Amino acid sequence: MRRLLLTLLLLGSGLAHAGELPETDWLELMPKSDQKALEAMPEIDHNSPKPMAPSPIRAA
């Protein structure tokens, strides 16, 4: 039983270091129309005032 466990452990660690996958460039996989739409998006302004939301706590 120990020999089987040791063999599986050694094989598993060898497969983990067998080879690294190449980095995926997601823009190459995206359709050209989506790429153009992404590039044409307007800038996002994070400094806009937030609307006042009603308080979830009600006065008794």
Backbone as XML, in Angstrom:
<?xml version="1.0"?>
<chain id="A" units="angstrom">
  <residue number="1" name="MET">
    <atom name="N" x="0.832" y="-1.200" z="0.000"/>
    <atom name="CA" x="0.000" y="0.000" z="0.000"/>
    <atom name="C" x="0.874" y="1.259" z="0.000"/>
  </residue>
  <residue number="2" name="ARG">
    <atom name="N" x="1.921" y="1.219" z="0.812"/>
    <atom name="CA" x="2.828" y="2.377" z="0.858"/>
    <atom name="C" x="3.534" y="2.586" z="-0.478"/>
  </residue>
  <residue number="3" name="ARG">
    <atom name="N" x="3.888" y="1.473" z="-1.101"/>
    <atom name="CA" x="4.595" y="1.569" z="-2.376"/>
    <atom name="C" x="3.696" y="2.205" z="-3.444"/>
  </residue>
  <residue number="4" name="LEU">
    <atom name="N" x="2.416" y="1.837" z="-3.438"/>
    <atom name="CA" x="1.465" y="2.413" z="-4.383"/>
    <atom name="C" x="1.280" y="3.909" z="-4.127"/>
  </residue>
  <residue number="5" name="LEU">
    <atom name="N" x="1.143" y="4.274" z="-2.866"/>
    <atom name="CA" x="0.980" y="5.676" z="-2.499"/>
    <atom name="C" x="2.211" y="6.487" z="-2.886"/>
  </residue>
  <residue number="6" name="LEU">
    <atom name="N" x="3.386" y="5.951" z="-2.647"/>
    <atom name="CA" x="4.624" y="6.641" z="-2.997"/>
    <atom name="C" x="4.747" y="6.796" z="-4.517"/>
  </residue>
  <residue number="7" name="THR">
    <atom name="N" x="4.374" y="5.759" z="-5.254"/>
    <atom name="CA" x="4.429" y="5.828" z="-6.712"/>
    <atom name="C" x="3.481" y="6.894" z="-7.248"/>
  </residue>
  <residue number="8" name="LEU">
    <atom name="N" x="2.253" y="6.922" z="-6.731"/>
    <atom name="CA" x="1.292" y="7.933" z="-7.160"/>
    <atom name="C" x="1.752" y="9.338" z="-6.806"/>
  </residue>
  <residue number="9" name="LEU">
    <atom name="N" x="2.354" y="9.493" z="-5.644"/>
    <atom name="CA" x="2.860" y="10.798" z="-5.228"/>
    <atom name="C" x="3.976" y="11.277" z="-6.145"/>
  </residue>
  <residue number="10" name="LEU">
    <atom name="N" x="4.886" y="10.380" z="-6.479"/>
    <atom name="CA" x="5.991" y="10.760" z="-7.362"/>
    <atom name="C" x="5.509" y="11.057" z="-8.782"/>
  </residue>
  <residue number="11" name="LEU">
    <atom name="N" x="4.556" y="10.273" z="-9.272"/>
    <atom name="CA" x="4.020" y="10.536" z="-10.601"/>
    <atom name="C" x="3.243" y="11.855" z="-10.632"/>
  </residue>
  <residue number="12" name="GLY">
    <atom name="N" x="2.492" y="12.110" z="-9.588"/>
    <atom name="CA" x="1.716" y="13.355" z="-9.521"/>
    <atom name="C" x="2.606" y="14.576" z="-9.479"/>
  </residue>
  <residue number="13" name="SER">
    <atom name="N" x="3.679" y="14.513" z="-8.713"/>
    <atom name="CA" x="4.573" y="15.666" z="-8.631"/>
    <atom name="C" x="5.341" y="15.848" z="-9.938"/>
  </residue>
  <residue number="14" name="GLY">
    <atom name="N" x="5.638" y="14.768" z="-10.627"/>
    <atom name="CA" x="6.320" y="14.866" z="-11.916"/>
    <atom name="C" x="5.424" y="15.481" z="-12.972"/>
  </residue>
  <residue number="15" name="LEU">
    <atom name="N" x="4.148" y="15.142" z="-12.951"/>
    <atom name="CA" x="3.216" y="15.718" z="-13.923"/>
    <atom name="C" x="2.962" y="17.193" z="-13.650"/>
  </residue>
  <residue number="16" name="ALA">
    <atom name="N" x="3.022" y="17.577" z="-12.395"/>
    <atom name="CA" x="2.786" y="18.974" z="-12.051"/>
    <atom name="C" x="3.891" y="19.870" z="-12.621"/>
  </residue>
  <residue number="17" name="HIS">
    <atom name="N" x="5.090" y="19.346" z="-12.723"/>
    <atom name="CA" x="6.214" y="20.134" z="-13.230"/>
    <atom name="C" x="6.543" y="19.806" z="-14.682"/>
  </residue>
  <residue number="18" name="ALA">
    <atom name="N" x="5.704" y="19.013" z="-15.345"/>
    <atom name="CA" x="6.002" y="18.545" z="-16.699"/>
    <atom name="C" x="6.134" y="19.695" z="-17.691"/>
  </residue>
  <residue number="19" name="GLY">
    <atom name="N" x="5.275" y="20.661" z="-17.591"/>
    <atom name="CA" x="5.354" y="21.784" z="-18.514"/>
    <atom name="C" x="4.342" y="22.842" z="-18.154"/>
  </residue>
  <residue number="20" name="GLU">
    <atom name="N" x="4.724" y="24.061" z="-18.340"/>
    <atom name="CA" x="3.821" y="25.154" z="-18.025"/>
    <atom name="C" x="3.038" y="25.522" z="-19.270"/>
  </residue>
  <residue number="21" name="LEU">
    <atom name="N" x="1.789" y="25.846" z="-19.086"/>
    <atom name="CA" x="0.950" y="26.233" z="-20.207"/>
    <atom name="C" x="1.311" y="27.642" z="-20.669"/>
  </residue>
  <residue number="22" name="PRO">
    <atom name="N" x="1.240" y="27.895" z="-21.958"/>
    <atom name="CA" x="1.540" y="29.244" z="-22.444"/>
    <atom name="C" x="0.457" y="30.223" z="-22.013"/>
  </residue>
  <residue number="23" name="GLU">
    <atom name="N" x="0.839" y="31.468" z="-21.880"/>
    <atom name="CA" x="-0.112" y="32.504" z="-21.475"/>
    <atom name="C" x="-1.108" y="32.764" z="-22.606"/>
  </residue>
  <residue number="24" name="THR">
    <atom name="N" x="-2.372" y="32.892" z="-22.236"/>
    <atom name="CA" x="-3.427" y="33.114" z="-23.217"/>
    <atom name="C" x="-3.664" y="34.602" z="-23.392"/>
  </residue>
  <residue number="25" name="ASP">
    <atom name="N" x="-3.641" y="35.062" z="-24.654"/>
    <atom name="CA" x="-3.965" y="36.455" z="-24.962"/>
    <atom name="C" x="-5.448" y="36.494" z="-25.316"/>
  </residue>
  <residue number="26" name="TRP">
    <atom name="N" x="-6.264" y="36.953" z="-24.375"/>
    <atom name="CA" x="-7.709" y="36.920" z="-24.554"/>
    <atom name="C" x="-8.189" y="37.852" z="-25.656"/>
  </residue>
  <residue number="27" name="LEU">
    <atom name="N" x="-7.428" y="38.884" z="-25.951"/>
    <atom name="CA" x="-7.816" y="39.783" z="-27.036"/>
    <atom name="C" x="-7.740" y="39.086" z="-28.394"/>
  </residue>
  <residue number="28" name="GLU">
    <atom name="N" x="-6.845" y="38.121" z="-28.537"/>
    <atom name="CA" x="-6.758" y="37.376" z="-29.794"/>
    <atom name="C" x="-7.975" y="36.469" z="-29.979"/>
  </residue>
  <residue number="29" name="LEU">
    <atom name="N" x="-8.570" y="36.022" z="-28.883"/>
    <atom name="CA" x="-9.730" y="35.133" z="-28.956"/>
    <atom name="C" x="-11.044" y="35.892" z="-29.117"/>
  </residue>
  <residue number="30" name="MET">
    <atom name="N" x="-11.020" y="37.190" z="-28.823"/>
    <atom name="CA" x="-12.229" y="38.008" z="-28.877"/>
    <atom name="C" x="-12.540" y="38.389" z="-30.322"/>
  </residue>
  <residue number="31" name="PRO">
    <atom name="N" x="-13.827" y="38.355" z="-30.705"/>
    <atom name="CA" x="-14.187" y="38.788" z="-32.057"/>
    <atom name="C" x="-13.771" y="40.245" z="-32.299"/>
  </residue>
  <residue number="32" name="LYS">
    <atom name="N" x="-13.456" y="40.568" z="-33.549"/>
    <atom name="CA" x="-12.985" y="41.917" z="-33.893"/>
    <atom name="C" x="-14.014" y="42.987" z="-33.538"/>
  </residue>
  <residue number="33" name="SER">
    <atom name="N" x="-15.303" y="42.681" z="-33.701"/>
    <atom name="CA" x="-16.330" y="43.677" z="-33.374"/>
    <atom name="C" x="-16.342" y="43.979" z="-31.875"/>
  </residue>
  <residue number="34" name="ASP">
    <atom name="N" x="-16.116" y="42.959" z="-31.057"/>
    <atom name="CA" x="-16.059" y="43.177" z="-29.605"/>
    <atom name="C" x="-14.800" y="43.943" z="-29.213"/>
  </residue>
  <residue number="35" name="GLN">
    <atom name="N" x="-13.694" y="43.682" z="-29.897"/>
    <atom name="CA" x="-12.462" y="44.418" z="-29.625"/>
    <atom name="C" x="-12.649" y="45.901" z="-29.913"/>
  </residue>
  <residue number="36" name="LYS">
    <atom name="N" x="-13.284" y="46.204" z="-31.047"/>
    <atom name="CA" x="-13.517" y="47.607" z="-31.406"/>
    <atom name="C" x="-14.458" y="48.281" z="-30.418"/>
  </residue>
  <residue number="37" name="ALA">
    <atom name="N" x="-15.498" y="47.567" z="-29.980"/>
    <atom name="CA" x="-16.429" y="48.128" z="-29.000"/>
    <atom name="C" x="-15.726" y="48.376" z="-27.672"/>
  </residue>
  <residue number="38" name="LEU">
    <atom name="N" x="-14.840" y="47.497" z="-27.272"/>
    <atom name="CA" x="-14.093" y="47.662" z="-26.034"/>
    <atom name="C" x="-13.150" y="48.857" z="-26.112"/>
  </residue>
  <residue number="39" name="GLU">
    <atom name="N" x="-12.515" y="49.040" z="-27.256"/>
    <atom name="CA" x="-11.601" y="50.164" z="-27.438"/>
    <atom name="C" x="-12.344" y="51.491" z="-27.530"/>
  </residue>
  <residue number="40" name="ALA">
    <atom name="N" x="-13.598" y="51.475" z="-27.982"/>
    <atom name="CA" x="-14.366" y="52.701" z="-28.162"/>
    <atom name="C" x="-15.174" y="53.087" z="-26.918"/>
  </residue>
  <residue number="41" name="MET">
    <atom name="N" x="-15.045" y="52.330" z="-25.832"/>
    <atom name="CA" x="-15.796" y="52.653" z="-24.620"/>
    <atom name="C" x="-15.352" y="53.998" z="-24.045"/>
  </residue>
  <residue number="42" name="PRO">
    <atom name="N" x="-16.290" y="54.791" z="-23.522"/>
    <atom name="CA" x="-15.901" y="56.059" z="-22.902"/>
    <atom name="C" x="-15.196" y="55.809" z="-21.561"/>
  </residue>
  <residue number="43" name="GLU">
    <atom name="N" x="-14.460" y="56.794" z="-21.135"/>
    <atom name="CA" x="-13.779" y="56.692" z="-19.850"/>
    <atom name="C" x="-14.804" y="56.617" z="-18.721"/>
  </residue>
  <residue number="44" name="ILE">
    <atom name="N" x="-14.479" y="55.895" z="-17.681"/>
    <atom name="CA" x="-15.371" y="55.766" z="-16.529"/>
    <atom name="C" x="-14.940" y="56.774" z="-15.476"/>
  </residue>
  <residue number="45" name="ASP">
    <atom name="N" x="-15.891" y="57.581" z="-15.030"/>
    <atom name="CA" x="-15.616" y="58.601" z="-14.013"/>
    <atom name="C" x="-16.091" y="58.080" z="-12.661"/>
  </residue>
  <residue number="46" name="HIS">
    <atom name="N" x="-15.144" y="57.854" z="-11.765"/>
    <atom name="CA" x="-15.482" y="57.330" z="-10.440"/>
    <atom name="C" x="-15.729" y="58.439" z="-9.420"/>
  </residue>
  <residue number="47" name="ASN">
    <atom name="N" x="-15.650" y="59.694" z="-9.844"/>
    <atom name="CA" x="-15.817" y="60.803" z="-8.917"/>
    <atom name="C" x="-17.205" y="61.424" z="-8.982"/>
  </residue>
  <residue number="48" name="SER">
    <atom name="N" x="-18.143" y="60.743" z="-9.600"/>
    <atom name="CA" x="-19.488" y="61.310" z="-9.698"/>
    <atom name="C" x="-20.199" y="61.182" z="-8.346"/>
  </residue>
  <residue number="49" name="PRO">
    <atom name="N" x="-21.094" y="62.138" z="-8.031"/>
    <atom name="CA" x="-21.800" y="62.060" z="-6.747"/>
    <atom name="C" x="-22.755" y="60.875" z="-6.726"/>
  </residue>
  <residue number="50" name="LYS">
    <atom name="N" x="-22.860" y="60.267" z="-5.565"/>
    <atom name="CA" x="-23.730" y="59.103" z="-5.429"/>
    <atom name="C" x="-25.114" y="59.556" z="-4.989"/>
  </residue>
  <residue number="51" name="PRO">
    <atom name="N" x="-26.158" y="58.943" z="-5.529"/>
    <atom name="CA" x="-27.502" y="59.313" z="-5.105"/>
    <atom name="C" x="-27.765" y="58.882" z="-3.657"/>
  </residue>
  <residue number="52" name="MET">
    <atom name="N" x="-28.565" y="59.654" z="-2.982"/>
    <atom name="CA" x="-28.887" y="59.331" z="-1.598"/>
    <atom name="C" x="-29.913" y="58.198" z="-1.590"/>
  </residue>
  <residue number="53" name="ALA">
    <atom name="N" x="-29.569" y="57.103" z="-0.991"/>
    <atom name="CA" x="-30.477" y="55.956" z="-0.899"/>
    <atom name="C" x="-31.247" y="56.050" z="0.406"/>
  </residue>
  <residue number="54" name="PRO">
    <atom name="N" x="-32.484" y="55.592" z="0.411"/>
    <atom name="CA" x="-33.249" y="55.611" z="1.667"/>
    <atom name="C" x="-32.597" y="54.692" z="2.697"/>
  </residue>
  <residue number="55" name="SER">
    <atom name="N" x="-32.643" y="55.080" z="3.923"/>
    <atom name="CA" x="-32.029" y="54.315" z="4.999"/>
    <atom name="C" x="-32.849" y="53.061" z="5.276"/>
  </residue>
  <residue number="56" name="PRO">
    <atom name="N" x="-32.181" y="51.917" z="5.426"/>
    <atom name="CA" x="-32.919" y="50.693" z="5.735"/>
    <atom name="C" x="-33.434" y="50.666" z="7.174"/>
  </residue>
  <residue number="57" name="ILE">
    <atom name="N" x="-32.928" y="51.568" z="8.013"/>
    <atom name="CA" x="-33.370" y="51.637" z="9.412"/>
    <atom name="C" x="-34.507" y="52.634" z="9.508"/>
  </residue>
  <residue number="58" name="ARG">
    <atom name="N" x="-35.643" y="52.182" z="9.992"/>
    <atom name="CA" x="-36.807" y="53.060" z="10.105"/>
    <atom name="C" x="-36.906" y="53.584" z="11.517"/>
  </residue>
  <residue number="59" name="ALA">
    <atom name="N" x="-37.298" y="54.826" z="11.635"/>
    <atom name="CA" x="-37.490" y="55.432" z="12.961"/>
    <atom name="C" x="-38.731" y="54.831" z="13.605"/>
  </residue>
  <residue number="60" name="ALA">
    <atom name="N" x="-38.652" y="54.599" z="14.905"/>
    <atom name="CA" x="-39.788" y="53.969" z="15.607"/>
    <atom name="C" x="-40.734" y="55.012" z="16.137"/>
  </residue>
</chain>
